[in-house]
Amino acid sequence: MSSRHLFPLDAGHGAAQFWLRLAETAAAWLEGQGLAARDAVLLLPFAQHLAPARRAWMQLSRWQPRIETTHSLAAALGPTPLPQAQQISFDAAIDGLAARDLLQSQSWAQALRARDARAFDLAVQRLVETAHAWARAAAQRSPQARELLWQQARLALQSTGPGGLERALALVALEWAAADTRVPPTDALFDLRPSAWLHLQCGGPDPLAEALLERAEAVGLPCLRLCADLALDQVFAASPPLGPLEQALCEDFEDLAQSSAAAVLGHLQAGRSPVALIAQDRVLIRRVRALLERQELGIADETGWTLATTPPAAQLMALLRTARGQASLDEWLAFLKCALAARLRDAAGSGALTALEARCRARGWSAPAAVRADLLSPASARLWQAARQCLQPLSAGAASRSLADWLAALKEVLQLLGAEALIEAQDAGEALLDALWLRRSPWPDSAHEAVLQQAQLSMADFLAWVDASLEAAQYVPPPLGEVVVMITPLARAMLRPFGAVVLPGADAQTLGPVPAGPALLGDTLARELGLPRIEDKRAALALTFAQLLRAPALTLLRCRSKGSEPLAASPLLERLALALQAAGHEPIAAWQDRRERLSLQPQPLQRAQAHAEGRLPAALSASAVESLRNCPYQFFARVLLGLREQAELEAEADKRDYGSWLHAVLHQFHQQRLLPTLDDGDEALLQRAAIEQMQVLGLSAAEFLPFSAGFARFVPRYLQWLREQESAGVHYAAGELEREVMPYADGGAVLQDLRLRGRLDRVDVSSGTRLLVDYKTGSVAGLKAKVADPAEDTQLAVYAALMQGAAEPAGPPGLEALYLALDDAKGIAAVPHPDVSDSAELLLWGLKNDLLALHGGAPLPALGEGMACAYCEMRGLCRRDDWAGAAL
């Protein structure tokens, strides 16, 4: 005996009245059939429905049936059998290691791993997700239908399944799931004989409940099917919306977050409590939650976030990345700054970490192996040595260990650091320790114990396992205070007595797409085996969305665009609008933004300028002089204030490293050519200098490979140019010359002690002339533009001023200067600076006037012109980008 009852959308079946109507309908049916209510079972979709359903039955003052979900009822009938070794545990990280061992026994999988390690890892991932899908599908069938599923699946994979690797993986996943001899706990439901089965369908069919009712009907048990599903396209055919239905169109992410928070507050102020905030985009919801927490509201979050995004997880991953053999110095410093290293910092003393980082940046150390304890301060050396010793259990020993050994080593490191208590004291800390089996032991003979003891992992594998475990685990923070806002997924908002619902992200990218099934099981195979298809998931999403219309008020919000890409409304919103139109109702109303608007007076920003009256630097370099000429404010920040960007601790070589290396190579090459006893040829000498300077500068040959390849083309070009110079009577005299002069020694008290200093790349001599050579790795065109107006070229003019009156190298009185382009595509090219002595004299005269004006209090404005701003590290200080008409 089977009956069906539908619950339409009308004033009597809104979210607040639904459960009482359900209880009345079910009680009337039981009485009409002469069935004992206390012996009947009512199955509901979600555990969140149990409390409102039981409260509704209490209002009837009658015996109530047993109100459960399929899973809560199965759990009450007996314990869930534990997974044994090689059985599916539904722990993705543990099953991933078991699947890897399973695949390694297959010859074709061994060949795949040898050929492409990444493809093998992806195959393991696909195998796990497919095996989970098979196991879940089997558990939703009756015991009699389960074996039929395995037979149909084997036939389908052999005849119409994917080809090659995909078919093999799907078959392995199928047999892995089919080999599980455990009886699903829900099988006990099929043996129950209540007086009647009652089932509420909401959000689409429930395969397990349908199988259970079909079995009950076959043996003659009375069944009542209660259906609350609403067809979205005809949802308003019988009645208008139950309450306010509104939508908001926001400009961007921040406007969407603020509008969502304002909508929640508006419903609370109108007395609609609690408010359901539908979580679809976790980044957006975290921002909305942060805005609502400022109002000190009681918020409960049923979705939480992945454990990997919590602070203790970030700290633990920083520790593990540091323990790797290939960890960078940046990773070491990041670990030493995190909370887990607090004991190390305290033991080393205040300022030890700051001094360590400063020394590493000053020395240009980019790898832990480059750090020399003898060049550190005593406190920094203690910190560095203590950190390396504490991480030794993870970094030392065999390259491959069992997962249990890795976890034991990690626990030992945490104990040495005193960090286990620090993790436990943080939010999500206890969940993290449990997820990684650091506070508990697996059950004897379980799948978890087998994997922990048998899986052999490298350090990289262990790091990947920890990351996967943290990504798979969820952290749900406990609610604080009286809950007035409930953050919940769309499906769990159905039929719950909320005062209002706020759904941010009602666009086509957020509300509409459904998760695809396992990649190895396409829609064709799913249709053949009765597995969920994409169209089934879309239909279920529409039914779920329609249930929100039972709420007393519904606010839908979406963005106009995402960056520069326009965002269309969700297809569900369009179907909702068409349903309203077809029934002759008013369209969805526009949300009324009741946020308080502030009127702000514009405050135009002027260009920054500084005053340094009475202040002058003790010394100037060529770059400092160029800063003064390019942008006085840049000079003020760099030279007078001494502000500097911290040097990056990068292991990868860049163009700057190449320039420094090439300067050092050429200096060594020319210095060694001056030695009278050297018999090596020029090419061999230059190549040897290249290798030696790479070692001196600590440059990795692998990372420097692109520049080394360019150097192979440079060598013959440079030697050809050098021979031409020497044939013309121009010879190398000296290089890397440190020079310092006092150009205004007799210019009065203000400037008499000012020093001009610099380092000259190279000085050549010929008959009657000294030639200043400055190496450049830029383009010839840029250098020619630089000297097009000699009075504007600062660098060579400063170098010429440094050479005036210099005693070394001895040579003729004449002076010339040029830039030497070393890596131009057309070869070595010289770009001379004409009349450099006149330019130096003019520069010193102008510089004197500028310095006197600066000392007298003249402003140092930010000019903000041309390339002076493009790569200026002071751009944020002068707020260049906030000026009217600022360059992008």
Summary of the structure (lengths in Angstrom):
residues: 888
radius of gyration: 37.8
end to end distance: 75.0
largest distance: 124.2
contacts: 2707
relative contact order: 0.09
helix: 52%
strand: 13%
